[in-house]
Amino acid sequence: VESVQRLTQKDLLAFRDRYVVAKNGVIFVFGDVKAADVKQLFEKALGGMKPGELALSDVHPATPLSGTAAVESRKDKAQGVIMVGFRGASVSSPDRTVLDLIDEASSDLGSRFFVRIREQMGLAYYVGANQMQGLVPGLFAFYLGTDPQKIEPVKTALLDEIHKLAKDGLTSEELTRAKKKLIGQQEIANQSNDAFGYQCSLDEIYGLGFDFYKRLEHDVDAATLDDIKRVAAKYFRDQPYVLATVRPPEGSAAAKQK
């Protein structure tokens, strides 16, 4: 709130002049339209926009973790949440597709994490993986939700499964399922002009090219079990991570519930 209150008109104008410029944007129009007509309309409406420069061309990655860290927060919630976060990849990394496959294989209802931790051990309500990729290396995280009374045993179980993944990679069945789902999900998403255009515009502004989506099926099909094992070891084995735990406040009904 304080940072918003400190903003001035000068700050807003400076932001506009840096970011709302021709070389820092992409316009996408998908659908049953005539490209020449659309181009003419936009040139008429935005032709006077200042050219400017691409604003995020000199982004620097964050300093890597010097060691594993644990953080904890108390929230007035009925359940506990655990997240194990590793340094991930950038959108231009050659490891991107393989990490996407590991993400997919770790997130569905048939994943080893779900089957082992939720179904067999009964320690979690949900479990999966997620990642954020940007112009610089982002985050790859494994997460779960659990009964606050089960936080310590489920924490151990989650770390054990991550270590197994880092050591052994995926099975042939897991990789095959992940490939089918990843390709199928893109095909479904691309049926929407809105979602399809949005992704193409992001890829264009990231420097990957608007037609980067055409590479997905080839890159996914080309990924091997050895690729999975190599990348899993690179990002999750002997790498520092942040273990974040959110649990109810001490003394709350949720914290005391047996």
Secondary structure, DSSP 8 states (H G I E B T S, - for coil): -HHHHT--HHHHHHHHHHHSSGGG------SS--HHHHHHHHHHHHTTS-----TTTT-------SS-EEEEEE-S-SSEEEEEEEE---TT-TTHHHHHHHHHHTTSTTSHHIIIIIIIT---SEEEEEEE--SS--EEEEEEEE-GGGHHHHHHHHHHHHHHHHHH---HHHHHHHHHHHHHHHHHHTTSHHHHHHHHHHHHHTTS-TTGGGGHHHHHHH--HHHHHHHHHHHHSS--EEEEEEE--TTSHHHH--
